Amino acid sequence: MSKSKAYYRNKADRLFQEIGRKKYNKCLICNNPVSCLHHYYPKSSAGNLRYNFDNGVPLCAGHHLRHHCGYPEIQNEINFIMGEEWLTRLKAEKKNFIKCDTIGYYQDKVSELQEILDTL
């Protein structure tokens, strides 16, 4: 039986987060240990940035939770630390449409992300 698109998407998501925890060991805001890469632009509105490491902001569990509980100062702090050049580049990249919701796309991402992880 072949695996589903959801299987490959979930596997790619796990690899992305694992790479993030290996690449960045400290929260961008407080230097506590990284819990996850927070998607600056949500996956739901910017699927093409789902596995873009510029869009993945390393946050500790506390700051990630506070952000999702409605504390706007977290977003403001990310913007301040990362800078206008980063935000401009990310906004431009968000506009680049790619077909990113097929099983083949996620299979390719799993391979790409596994290769990155293997080099860390």
Stockholm file with secondary structure:
# STOCKHOLM 1.0

chainA/1-120         MSKSKAYYRNKADRLFQEIGRKKYNKCLICNNPVSCLHHYYPKSSAGNLRYNFDNGVPLCAGHHLRHHCGYPEIQNEINFIMGEEWLTRLKAEKKNFIKCDTIGYYQDKVSELQEILDTL
#=GR chainA/1-120 SS CCCCHHHHHHHHHHHHHHHHHHHCCBCTTTCSBCCEEEESSCTTTCGGGTTCTTTEEEECHHHHHHHHTTCHHHHHHHHHHHCHHHHHHHHHHHTCCCCCCSHHHHHHHHHHHHHHHHHC
#=GC SS_cons         CCCCHHHHHHHHHHHHHHHHHHHCCBCTTTCSBCCEEEESSCTTTCGGGTTCTTTEEEECHHHHHHHHTTCHHHHHHHHHHHCHHHHHHHHHHHTCCCCCCSHHHHHHHHHHHHHHHHHC
//
